[in-house]
Amino acid sequence: MWAAFILVICLMPGRHIPHVTIPHFDKVVHTGIYIVFSILTYYGWSMQSAYQSLHQKTFLKVFILLSLYGFMVEILQETLTTDRHFELLDELANASGSLIGTYIATWLVSFRQKSL
C-alpha cells in the first residue's frame, strides 16, 4: 500500500503539489517517506513466517530494494510526466531514508524480540 502511495504522489502533476519555500524541503519529504517505507517493509518481513528467506540478510535486502524502487520512481517521473523530472538528489534522499529507516526498524524489531 505504501509503495502505491509513493508512486501516486510522485507521478502527480507538479501543479497539484503545494509549493513550499523552505530550501530543500522536498529532500526532507523524500527522506521521511522512505524512512516510513523501510520501517514498514522491514517490520513486515521480520514478522511473517511464510517465507523464511526474508529473514536472511533482511537489512541489505530492504535497503537495496527500496533504493531501487526510489530510483525507478525517479525514472518514471522523467518519462511519464511533463512537469516532474529525474533528480539525483531526490534518489539520494530516498536511499538515505531507506538506510535510516532500516536501522530504526532493526532496532525496533530487536527491542520487540527482547521484550517478548
Secondary structure by P-SEA (a helix, b strand, c coil): caaaaaaaaaacccccbbbbcccaaaaaaaaaaaaaaaaaaaaaaaacccccccccaaaaaaaaaaaaaaaaaaaaaacccccbbbbaaaaaaaaaaaaaaaaaaaaaaaaaaaac
